[in-house]
Amino acid sequence: MTIFKRNKDAIYLEIKPKVEKNYWGGDVELNIICNPESKLDEESRVALLHLAQLISCAIPVMEDHPHIAKIMENYLIEYNKIIYKKHKNYDNVIAVDFKNKGIL
């Protein structure tokens, strides 16, 4: 399967579990996947890549600062409550609007 059959301008975060004998111990390898055929201008590509890097660095930041992980977990719990109420009858796609700090 090729990921590039999707949106050429998108950046994908691959979270690859490190597995031993069909068991995942919690370690992952993070990969940021960009399509070289993206039509975005250089400034936009760099900004989008930077956002992907910030999202990716959340994992080691949470390991180094457990209180950050707790903040994120609490946010996710509240967010999921709102999503469930708003989209009970929809599929599993979640849209996030960071500019308005809310749900689309």
Backbone as JSON, one array per atom type, in Angstrom:
{
  "sequence": "MTIFKRNKDAIYLEIKPKVEKNYWGGDVELNIICNPESKLDEESRVALLHLAQLISCAIPVMEDHPHIAKIMENYLIEYNKIIYKKHKNYDNVIAVDFKNKGIL",
  "N": [[0.84, -1.18, 0.0], [0.56, 2.16, -0.83], [1.16, 5.22, 0.68], [0.98, 7.6, -0.61], [-1.21, 7.75, -2.24], [-3.0, 9.22, -1.11], [-3.8, 12.55, 0.04], [-1.65, 14.68, -1.58], [-0.46, 16.92, -0.51], [-0.46, 16.57, 2.16], [1.03, 15.78, 5.36], [2.14, 12.94, 6.97], [2.07, 11.25, 10.06], [3.75, 8.54, 11.17], [3.39, 6.06, 13.46], [5.21, 3.68, 14.65], [5.14, 0.69, 16.25], [7.49, -0.81, 18.5], [7.95, -4.07, 18.51], [8.09, -7.17, 20.2], [7.97, -10.53, 19.84], [5.16, -10.46, 19.25], [4.33, -8.64, 21.19], [3.83, -5.43, 22.41], [5.82, -3.21, 24.04], [5.61, -0.55, 24.64], [7.44, 1.19, 23.48], [8.09, 3.24, 20.64], [8.7, 3.99, 17.18], [8.93, 6.99, 15.55], [7.9, 8.41, 12.54], [7.99, 10.94, 10.13], [6.2, 11.52, 7.34], [6.45, 12.79, 4.19], [5.21, 13.88, 1.08], [7.07, 14.04, -1.81], [5.98, 15.13, -4.07], [4.35, 17.18, -3.4], [2.36, 20.09, -3.83], [2.51, 22.36, -2.39], [3.84, 25.58, -1.53], [7.26, 26.41, -0.68], [7.5, 27.74, 1.85], [5.07, 27.06, 3.09], [5.26, 24.26, 3.16], [7.46, 23.94, 4.88], [6.42, 25.08, 7.23], [4.29, 23.33, 7.77], [5.69, 20.94, 8.12], [7.14, 21.66, 10.39], [5.05, 21.83, 12.26], [4.32, 19.12, 12.33], [6.66, 18.09, 13.44], [6.58, 19.3, 15.98], [4.29, 18.07, 17.03], [5.2, 15.43, 17.03], [7.28, 15.59, 18.89], [5.95, 15.63, 21.22], [5.8, 13.16, 22.5], [8.44, 12.46, 23.66], [8.58, 14.72, 25.33], [6.44, 14.33, 27.08], [7.39, 12.08, 28.39], [9.61, 13.13, 29.73], [8.41, 15.06, 31.27], [6.06, 14.3, 33.21], [3.79, 15.64, 34.19], [2.89, 17.11, 32.05], [1.96, 15.12, 30.38], [-0.23, 14.31, 31.9], [-1.84, 16.6, 31.8], [-2.41, 16.58, 29.06], [-3.77, 14.13, 28.86], [-6.05, 14.65, 30.43], [-7.19, 16.71, 28.91], [-7.76, 15.28, 26.59], [-9.68, 13.46, 27.54], [-11.84, 15.18, 28.18], [-12.23, 16.32, 25.65], [-12.97, 14.07, 24.15], [-15.42, 13.48, 25.32], [-16.97, 15.63, 24.44], [-16.81, 15.29, 21.66], [-18.06, 12.8, 21.41], [-20.69, 13.39, 22.19], [-21.37, 15.25, 20.23], [-20.98, 13.95, 17.79], [-22.18, 11.37, 17.73], [-23.38, 9.67, 15.85], [-21.65, 9.47, 13.74], [-18.74, 8.45, 11.75], [-15.39, 7.32, 12.57], [-13.77, 9.58, 12.24], [-12.08, 12.44, 13.28], [-12.18, 15.92, 13.55], [-10.15, 18.67, 14.16], [-9.98, 21.98, 15.3], [-7.59, 24.09, 15.72], [-7.23, 26.83, 15.76], [-9.55, 27.98, 16.79], [-9.65, 26.61, 19.09], [-11.31, 24.35, 19.44], [-13.84, 22.05, 18.42], [-14.57, 20.94, 15.17]],
  "CA": [[0.0, 0.0, 0.0], [1.32, 3.41, -0.86], [0.48, 6.31, 1.4], [0.89, 8.75, -1.48], [-2.48, 7.79, -2.96], [-3.79, 10.16, -0.33], [-3.56, 13.95, -0.26], [-0.23, 14.91, -1.85], [0.05, 18.03, 0.28], [-0.52, 16.21, 3.58], [2.17, 15.15, 6.02], [1.63, 11.84, 7.78], [2.89, 10.79, 11.18], [3.7, 7.1, 11.32], [3.78, 5.6, 14.79], [5.55, 2.28, 14.42], [5.46, 0.08, 17.55], [8.61, -1.76, 18.58], [7.27, -5.29, 18.96], [8.88, -8.38, 20.44], [7.1, -11.7, 19.97], [3.77, -9.99, 19.23], [4.03, -7.82, 22.36], [4.3, -4.05, 22.34], [6.23, -2.79, 25.37], [5.4, 0.88, 24.82], [8.37, 1.99, 22.68], [7.68, 3.45, 19.26], [9.53, 4.76, 16.25], [8.09, 7.99, 14.89], [8.36, 8.82, 11.22], [7.21, 11.98, 9.48], [6.2, 11.15, 5.94], [6.07, 13.9, 3.31], [5.19, 13.52, -0.33], [7.92, 14.95, -2.59], [5.19, 15.72, -5.15], [3.45, 18.19, -2.84], [2.27, 21.34, -4.6], [2.62, 23.5, -1.48], [5.05, 26.38, -1.68], [8.31, 26.06, 0.28], [7.18, 28.27, 3.18], [3.96, 26.26, 3.64], [5.79, 22.91, 3.47], [8.31, 24.05, 6.07], [5.55, 25.33, 8.38], [3.56, 22.09, 8.04], [6.67, 20.01, 8.67], [7.42, 22.1, 11.75], [3.92, 21.4, 13.08], [4.45, 17.67, 12.5], [7.76, 17.89, 14.39], [6.09, 19.66, 17.31], [3.39, 16.99, 17.46], [6.04, 14.26, 17.29], [8.11, 15.76, 20.08], [5.09, 15.49, 22.41], [6.08, 11.9, 23.19], [9.55, 12.59, 24.62], [8.27, 15.77, 26.32], [5.6, 13.69, 28.1], [8.25, 11.19, 29.18], [10.46, 13.95, 30.59], [7.57, 15.92, 32.13], [4.81, 13.56, 33.37], [2.64, 16.53, 34.41], [2.4, 17.49, 30.71], [1.16, 13.97, 29.93], [-1.49, 14.34, 32.64], [-2.62, 17.69, 31.21], [-2.88, 16.13, 27.76], [-4.76, 13.08, 29.09], [-7.28, 15.31, 30.89], [-7.74, 17.4, 27.75], [-8.32, 14.26, 25.7], [-10.91, 12.94, 28.16], [-12.89, 16.19, 27.97], [-12.44, 16.43, 24.21], [-13.72, 12.89, 23.7], [-16.81, 13.63, 25.79], [-17.62, 16.58, 23.54], [-16.89, 14.64, 20.35], [-19.08, 11.75, 21.48], [-22.0, 14.03, 22.21], [-21.6, 15.98, 18.98], [-20.88, 13.09, 16.6], [-22.54, 10.0, 18.09], [-23.8, 8.87, 14.71], [-20.68, 9.59, 12.65], [-17.68, 7.46, 11.76], [-14.3, 7.57, 13.52], [-12.93, 10.7, 11.82], [-12.16, 13.58, 14.19], [-11.63, 17.15, 13.01], [-9.74, 19.57, 15.23], [-9.77, 23.35, 14.88], [-6.68, 24.65, 16.71], [-7.35, 28.28, 15.8], [-10.65, 28.32, 17.68], [-9.52, 25.72, 20.24], [-12.54, 23.61, 19.58], [-14.13, 20.94, 17.52], [-15.29, 21.33, 13.96]],
  "C": [[0.88, 1.24, 0.0], [0.52, 4.52, -0.2], [0.25, 7.5, 0.47], [-0.33, 8.73, -2.38], [-3.44, 8.71, -2.22], [-3.44, 11.58, -0.75], [-2.06, 14.21, -0.42], [0.37, 16.01, -1.0], [0.1, 17.7, 1.78], [0.82, 15.67, 4.06], [1.58, 14.12, 6.97], [2.62, 11.49, 8.88], [2.68, 9.29, 11.31], [4.21, 6.76, 12.72], [3.96, 4.09, 14.69], [5.94, 1.64, 15.75], [6.68, -0.83, 17.45], [8.05, -3.0, 19.28], [8.27, -6.43, 19.12], [7.93, -9.53, 20.7], [5.63, -11.3, 20.14], [3.37, -9.17, 20.44], [4.63, -6.43, 22.17], [4.57, -3.57, 23.75], [6.1, -1.29, 25.61], [6.34, 1.75, 24.01], [7.86, 2.09, 21.23], [8.79, 4.14, 18.47], [8.59, 5.72, 15.54], [8.72, 8.36, 13.55], [7.42, 9.9, 10.69], [7.34, 11.74, 7.99], [5.63, 12.31, 5.11], [6.11, 13.41, 1.87], [6.05, 14.52, -1.1], [7.18, 15.63, -3.74], [4.2, 16.77, -4.64], [3.5, 19.46, -3.68], [2.35, 22.57, -3.7], [3.9, 24.27, -1.74], [6.01, 26.04, -0.52], [7.97, 26.51, 1.71], [6.08, 27.44, 3.86], [4.44, 24.87, 4.01], [6.62, 22.93, 4.74], [7.46, 24.24, 7.32], [4.78, 24.06, 8.77], [4.48, 21.03, 8.63], [7.0, 20.38, 10.12], [6.29, 21.7, 12.7], [3.99, 19.9, 13.35], [5.57, 17.35, 13.5], [7.33, 18.22, 15.82], [5.17, 18.57, 17.87], [4.21, 15.76, 17.84], [6.84, 14.39, 18.59], [7.26, 15.69, 21.36], [5.41, 14.22, 23.18], [7.28, 12.02, 24.13], [9.31, 13.68, 25.67], [7.42, 15.17, 27.44], [6.42, 12.75, 28.98], [9.1, 11.98, 30.17], [9.66, 14.77, 31.6], [6.19, 15.26, 32.29], [3.58, 14.46, 33.61], [2.05, 17.01, 33.08], [1.52, 16.36, 30.17], [-0.2, 13.98, 30.62], [-2.4, 15.44, 32.1], [-3.22, 17.24, 29.88], [-3.95, 15.04, 27.9], [-6.09, 13.68, 29.53], [-7.97, 16.04, 29.75], [-8.43, 16.41, 26.83], [-9.62, 13.69, 26.26], [-12.07, 13.91, 27.92], [-13.24, 16.32, 26.49], [-13.29, 15.27, 23.7], [-15.17, 12.93, 24.15], [-17.59, 14.53, 24.84], [-17.83, 15.95, 22.17], [-18.0, 13.6, 20.35], [-20.48, 12.34, 21.43], [-22.35, 14.63, 20.86], [-21.72, 15.05, 17.77], [-21.21, 11.64, 16.89], [-22.79, 9.11, 16.88], [-22.85, 8.95, 13.52], [-19.64, 8.49, 12.75], [-16.57, 7.89, 12.71], [-13.35, 8.69, 13.11], [-13.16, 11.87, 12.76], [-11.5, 14.77, 13.54], [-11.33, 18.09, 14.17], [-9.47, 20.95, 14.63], [-8.91, 24.03, 15.94], [-6.8, 26.17, 16.82], [-8.43, 28.72, 16.78], [-10.66, 27.46, 18.94], [-10.81, 24.95, 20.49], [-12.66, 22.52, 18.54], [-14.92, 21.45, 16.33], [-16.64, 20.65, 13.93]]
}
